[in-house]
């Protein structure tokens, strides 16, 4: 099969590699499209190595059709999918390829959003962000109706999903962004207020606006960490999912004890198969219907052919994205 491979310098190219064979409990998907995520870029640059049991190829989410089915594993009476079914899936790597093997429990029917994107495209750009946001905002941080949440990187794929799901849950949403254009974009998606992080006083502006927040979803880290801790209300929850500004900063951690804060960190790829299966069930029941009703949208920032995967990464690396980026491996049909 054709697949994107990368070298130690981060260069990508298409090569012919062996197609995957499904293990027990797995299916092989003939890939139509693959979503692009920041961990793909980090892995390409050597900063996020694939786990030993994962494909070394890039790509954490795909859509396509079931091409092969493995035997049921010890937790399954039968496989839940048939050859030819159209699905999207969270992968353990390997999505930038014509075929990828995934745990059958991490597959979902493609979501429906007839107002904008076809199901295959929508599925390819929605499943990784849905998993990440659901796990961190609702499973770990337990965001509730009537609470307030601060979402960093509001115009990113995770940010746009988090804004909409937090509003659906009934929370007041603040978001930080890099440009006025991204601020307007987040407000269109439902953010109650936005703050430009290049301005050093964004924390002070949030405090003057409503003093504290109940939950912070942070993919930025670095010098944001102290401000986030200081902004959290008593019993506040701080969900850390990335360190775009680095993992280190001088900290005064008094607020953690004083306000009884909960700080969590998670890596979706490191979750057990059972944990991912539980998240998948919740997404199918709670999130996918929001696409059908028009409550939830996943904006497409750009799409690229497989041979132009480097352009997709370049777009994300240069902060040009508002929404998600997709790589088309095969022709997408509605």
N, C-alpha and C positions, 0 to 999 in steps of 0.2 A: 504494500500500500504506500501511497505518498504521505509524507508527514514532514512537519517542520522540526528540524534539529538545530541545536545551537552549540557553539564552541565555547571555550573558556574565556574568550574575549567578548562574548555576548552577541556574536554575529549569528544570524539565522539564515537557513537555507532549506530548500526542499530536497529530501532524499527518499529513496525507496527503502523501507524497513519492513521487518516481519509484521504481519497482521496479528492482533492479539487472539488468544484462544480463551474462551470463557472457563473460569473455574466454577466449582460448585457454588450456586447462589448468584452467579453473575449472568449478564447478558452482554452481547456485543452489539453496539449501535453503529450503523452506517451513518456517519456524521453529515448533517446538512450545514450546520453553522456552529461556531464556537464563540462563546463570550470571552472578552478580554478583561482581565482583572490585574490589579497591581501586583499580587503575588506572582503572576506570570513574569512580569518585568524583573522583580527581585530574583526569581529563580534563574532567569536568563543571565543576570549579572553576577550570579554566584552568591547572593545574599540570603537565599531561601532554598536550601538544597531539598530535593525530593526525598521523602522518607524511604527507607530501604525496601519497603513492600510496595512502593508506588512506581508508576511508569516514569521514566526519566524525561519523557516528552512534556512540553508545556500544555496547558489547557485544563481548567477546572470545571467548566460547564459546557454542555453541548445540547443540541437538539438533533433529531434524526429519526430513523426507523430501526426497529429491532431486526438484526440480521442473523444472529445465532443465539441460542439459549443453552446455558449450562444445566447440569443436573441440580435439582433442589438441594440445598444444604440441610444440615440437621435441624434447623429452625423452621423449615418450610415443608408443608405438606405437598405443595405444588408450586410451580413458578407462576407468578401473577401476570406474566406477559406472554404474548404470542408473536411469532415471526411476522413482520409487517406492521406491527403496532407503531404508531407515531408517538414519540416521547421526548421529554427533555430530562436531563440528568445532571446531578452533581458527580463529578468524576474524582478519582484519586490521581489525577494527572493523565495526560495523553490525549487531550481534546483537540489539539491542532493536528489532526490526522484524519484519514478517510474512515478509519474504524477505531473504536475505543471500547474496552471492556469495563463494565461498571457493576457494582452491586445492584441487583434488581430492586432492592428496597429504596435505592436512591433515585429511582426513575419516577417521573410523574407524567400524566397526560399533559400535552402542551396546553397552556392557558389560552383563553379566548379573549380577544380584544378587537372586535371587528371594526371599531372606530378608528384604529390607527395601524397596528402592525399585524402581519400574519402570525399564526400560532407558532410556527417553527422559529421565526426570528425572535418573537417575544419570549419563548421558552429558553432560547440560547442565552439571552441577556438578563434573565430574571431569577434563575434558580440559585446561583451563588449568593447574590445579594439578599434574596429572600431568606436563605438559610442563615446568613450572617446576622442580619437584622433581627430575625425572630429569636435566634439563640441568645443574642446579647441584650437586646432591649426588653424582651418579654420573659425568657427563661431565667436569665441571670439577674438583670437589673429590675425585673418585675414592674415595669412601667404601668401605671394605672390611670384610669380616667380622672381628670381633675388635677393631675400632677404636671410639672413643667420639665422639659428636657432640652438640653443644649447639644446640638449635633454639629460636630466639626466636619469640614469638607462637605458642606451641604449640597454642592452641585455635582459631586461625584456619584458614581453608580450606587454605592452604599448610602450616601447622603440623601439622594433623591428618594430611594426606597424608604429610608428611615423617617424622613419628613412625612411622607404620605401615611405610613402605617402608624406613626405616633398620633397624627391627627385623627385617623380612624379610631384609634383607641380612646380618644377624647382628651389628649394632652395638649398643653400649650407648648409650641415649638419655637425655639430660637436656633439659628444656624449661623456659623461663621463661613465666610467665602472670601475669595481673593480679589474679585472685581465687582463693580456696580452691576454689570450685566448678569453675573452669576447671582447677585443678590435679588434682582428682579425675577430671575428664573425660579429661584427657590420660593419666593413669595407667590408666584403663580401656582406652584405645587402645594401651597398651603402653609408655608412657614409664617408664623405670626410676626416675627421680626428677624432681621438679618444684621450681621455685624461684619465689617471688613477686617480680617485679621492682619493685613499689613499695617493697620493703624494700631499702635502699641497700647491704646487705651480701650480695646474692645472689652476687656474684663470689667473695667470701671463703668463702661456704658451699660453693660448687662446689669451690674449691681444697682446703678441709678434707675434702671428701668423697672426691675422687680426684685431686687436685693439678692435672691438666691434661686437655685434650681434644684430639683429633686434628683435628676439623672443627667449624667454626662456620657455621651458616646464619642470616644476620642480615637481617631486614627492618626493624630498629629504628634502627640508626645512632646519631648523636648521642653522648651520653655513654656509650653502651654500647661504643663502638669500642675505647677504650683497654683496658677490662676484657677484651674479647674477645681482643685481641692478647696480653695478659699471661697469659691462660689457655691459649693454644695450646701444644701440645707441640712439640719439635723436628720440623721438616718438616711442621708443621701447615698446614691449608688453611682460609682464611677466605673464604667465599662471601657476597658482599654483594648483596642483591636489593632493598633499599629503605631509606628513611630516615624512618620515622614520627616519630622524634625529631629530625630535621634532618640535613643532610649535613656539618655542621661541628662540630669539637670540637678542643680543644688536645690534641696527641698527642706522646708519646715513642715514636718508631718504632724504638728500639733492638732490641726483641724481633724485628722482622722480619729484621734481619741476624743477631742472635745465634742465633736458632733456625731460620734459613733458611725463613721462612714464605712461603707462596704466598697472595696476596690477589687474588681475582677479582671482577669485577663483570659483570653481564649484564642485558640488557633483552630479554625474550622477543620483543617486537614487532619489535625491530630485527634479529633473526636472519634470515638469508637463507631463501628458500623451500626450498633444498636442505637446509639445516641443520634446518629444521622437519620436512621429510619424513623425515630420518634419525631424529629424535626420535620421530616418529609410528610408524615401524616398530618401534622399540624398545619403545614403550608397548604396541603391539598384541601383541608377542611376550612381553613380560615382565610388564606390569602388568595388562592386561585379564584374563588367567587367574586372577589373585589375587582378583578380584571373584567369579569363578565358583566358586572353591574356598572362599570365605568368609574367606580370609586378610586381605582388604582391604575396608574399608567406607568410605563417604563420608557422614558424618552430615549430614542436612538440618536447618539451623537455622531456616529460614522460607521460605515461598513466597508470592508476590504476583502479582496480575493486572498486565497491562501498564500499565493506567491508574494503578496504585498503585506505580509504580517508585520514586517519591520516598520511599515508606515503606520500601522495601528498602534504599535508600541511608541513610536515617535510622537504621535498625537497625544497619548496619555502622559508621556514623560515631560512634555512641554506645557502641561496644564491647560490644554485646549479643549478639554472635555466637559460637556454639560450633559450628563446622562451616561449611557453605556456605549461601548464599541463592540462590533461583531465582526468575525472573520467568516466568510462564506467558503466552506469547503466544497460543497456541491450546490447545484442550482436550487434556490429556495422557491418552493411553490406554496401558494396560499392554502 
